[in-house]
Amino acid sequence: MALEDGGSGHSQRPSLLVLFATEMGSAQDVADHVARSLRRVDFHVRVVSMDGYSPVCITIQPPPLFLLKGKNQGGFLEALVKINLFF
């Protein structure tokens, strides 16, 4: 979790990146719900699909919250392949 100075110099809000990977859309719904809940308690939250996120950023930013949802068939989510190959 990072602290962000919103430009005012007066207050710092905790910041969190929520990364989601989904095959059917339910992980995005959960990610949006988590983000709304965190914003209510004054977090700065970004919700980003893992499809549009560079694995390099994981190593240079505070750890994100991962929300993953597959089809319950035991397979590996395609969105995780590039992350897995990176590490």
N, C-alpha and C positions, 0 to 999 in steps of 0.2 A: 504494500500500500504506500503510495507516495503522497506527500503533502503538496498542495497547489496553492499558490498565492493569487488567485483570481485578478491580479493587477492592481488591487486596491492597497496592498501593503498592510491591511488591518487584520484580516482573518485568513486562516488556512483551512481548506476543506480537504478531507481525505479523498484520494482519487483511486479508482479501481477500473481496470479493463476487464470486461466480461467477454470471453471468446466462446462462441458456440459452434458446434458441428451437428448437423441434423440431416436425416434422409427424408423425413416426413413433415418437418416443420415444427414439431413439438419442442425441440430444444430452443428454438428461437422464441417461442411463446414463453417458456420458462425464463430465458435470459431477459426478456423484456419485463417480465413480472419482477424478477430479482432487482433489475435496475430501478424500476419505479419505487420499490420498497426502500432501496438504499438512498435514492434521491430524497425521500421523505425525511430521512435522518441526516440530510445535508452532505451526502457524498456526491462527488463529481464522478459520474459513471459513463463509460463508453461501452456500447455493445457492438461487437464486430464479428462477422462470420469468419471462420478459419479459412474459408476459401479465398478471402480477400486480405489475408494477413500474412506478412512475411515472417518466416521462422527466425530470421536473423533478429528481429525486434524482440523476441522472447529473451534473448541473452543480454539485451541492453536496457530493458525496462523492468520495473518491479514485476514480480510474478503475477500473472493474470489468474482470474477465476475461469476454469474450464467447465462448460456445460455440454455434455455429449449425449446424443440419443440416436440409436440405430433401430433396426427392425427386429431386434431381439432374436436374431438368428446366429449370433455368435461371431459374425464377420467383423472385419476391421473397417471402420468408417473411411471412406476415400479421402475425406478432408484431413484425416490424421496421417496419411501416407507421407506427405511432404514434411510434416513435423518429425515423424519417425525417422525418415531418411536423413534429415538435417543433423540429428543427434546420433 
